């Protein structure tokens, strides 16, 4: 029984961990910067250089995770972009899917000469995966206006 509990605990910990971000370089990599300096864009700025296509994921139980999962995915995208020297990420969308479930059940029965009784109980917990896609970009600083 202890072995089953240990395996179940390891499975839950594995499912809770966020999947690593992935990247596909499509432009020139730059020196790394701080993730705090990476700006998130919902639309492409007027001028930029594309550096990479990024994907990041987060797992949650019972539901799709809401804003907390989105924040986790955006944080991963910013970290990956910063490591590539990108100072921006154009968000391209989020997807949700159920990636698994955990279930358990138990039961008991009792017999006598005149009757029998059986009782059962079960439950299931869904595991959801939120994935975000974006493009890591470099936006040149605006030049100072001429005087």
C-alpha positions in Angstrom: 0.0 0.0 0.0 2.9 2.4 0.8 4.4 1.6 -2.6 1.1 2.6 -4.4 0.8 5.8 -2.3 4.4 6.7 -3.3 3.8 6.1 -7.0 0.6 8.1 -6.9 2.4 11.0 -5.1 5.2 10.9 -7.8 2.6 10.9 -10.6 0.8 13.9 -9.0 4.0 15.8 -8.6 5.0 15.1 -12.2 1.6 16.2 -13.5 1.8 19.4 -11.4 5.1 20.4 -12.8 5.1 22.8 -15.8 6.3 21.5 -19.1 9.4 23.2 -20.3 9.1 26.0 -22.9 10.1 25.1 -26.4 11.6 27.3 -29.1 12.3 27.4 -32.8 14.9 30.0 -33.9 13.8 32.0 -37.0 16.2 34.9 -36.6 19.4 36.2 -35.0 19.8 35.5 -31.3 20.9 38.5 -29.2 22.7 38.7 -25.8 20.4 37.7 -22.9 18.4 40.3 -21.0 16.2 40.2 -17.8 12.7 38.7 -18.1 11.4 41.9 -16.4 12.5 43.8 -19.5 10.4 41.7 -21.9 7.2 43.3 -23.0 4.1 41.4 -24.0 2.2 42.5 -27.1 -1.3 41.4 -28.2 -0.6 42.9 -31.7 2.7 43.3 -33.6 4.4 46.6 -33.1 5.1 48.7 -36.3 8.8 47.6 -36.6 10.5 44.5 -35.1 12.9 41.7 -35.8 11.6 38.2 -35.3 13.9 35.9 -33.2 12.0 32.7 -32.4 8.7 30.9 -32.2 7.9 29.9 -28.6 5.6 27.5 -26.8 5.1 27.1 -23.0 2.6 25.0 -21.0 1.2 24.7 -17.5 -0.9 21.9 -15.8 -3.7 22.4 -13.4 -6.3 20.1 -11.6 -10.1 20.3 -11.7 -10.3 23.1 -14.3 -8.3 24.9 -16.9 -6.5 26.9 -14.3 -7.8 30.4 -15.2 -5.6 33.5 -14.9 -3.0 31.7 -12.7 -2.2 29.2 -15.5 -2.1 32.1 -18.1 0.3 34.0 -15.8 2.5 30.9 -15.5 2.6 30.4 -19.3 3.4 34.1 -19.9 6.2 34.0 -17.3 7.7 31.0 -19.1 7.4 32.8 -22.5 9.1 35.9 -21.1 12.0 33.8 -19.6 12.6 32.0 -22.8 12.5 35.2 -24.9 14.8 37.0 -22.5 17.3 34.2 -22.8 17.3 34.7 -26.5 17.8 38.5 -26.1 14.2 39.3 -27.3 12.6 42.3 -25.6 9.1 41.4 -26.6 6.7 38.5 -27.2 3.7 38.7 -29.5 1.0 36.4 -28.0 -0.5 34.2 -30.6 -3.0 32.3 -28.4 -3.7 29.8 -25.7 -5.2 26.3 -25.9 -6.7 24.1 -23.2 -6.9 20.3 -23.2 -7.5 17.6 -20.7 -4.2 15.7 -20.5 -5.2 13.0 -18.1 -7.2 12.1 -15.0 -6.6 10.4 -11.7 -9.2 8.2 -10.2 -9.7 6.1 -7.1 -12.5 3.9 -5.7 -13.2 1.6 -2.9 -15.9 -0.7 -1.8 -17.1 -3.1 0.9 -19.7 -5.8 1.2 -21.2 -7.8 4.0 -23.1 -11.1 3.9 -25.4 -12.8 6.3 -27.8 -15.7 6.1 -30.7 -13.6 5.0 -29.2 -10.5 3.3 -26.2 -9.0 1.7 -25.1 -5.3 1.6 -22.5 -3.7 -0.7 -21.3 -0.1 -0.7 -18.9 1.6 -3.2 -17.4 5.0 -3.6 -15.3 6.4 -6.3 -13.9 9.7 -7.6 -11.9 11.2 -10.4 -9.7 14.3 -10.7 -9.1 15.9 -14.2 -5.7 17.2 -15.2 -5.7 20.1 -17.7 -2.9 21.5 -19.7 -2.9 25.2 -20.8 -0.4 25.9 -23.7 0.5 29.4 -25.0 2.2 30.3 -28.2 4.1 33.5 -29.1 6.8 35.0 -31.2 9.9 36.3 -29.5 10.8 39.7 -31.1 13.3 42.5 -30.8 11.9 46.0 -31.0 14.5 48.7 -31.6 14.3 51.6 -29.1 12.7 54.7 -30.7 15.4 57.2 -31.7 15.3 60.5 -29.9 13.4 63.2 -31.9 15.6 65.7 -33.8 15.7 69.2 -32.3 
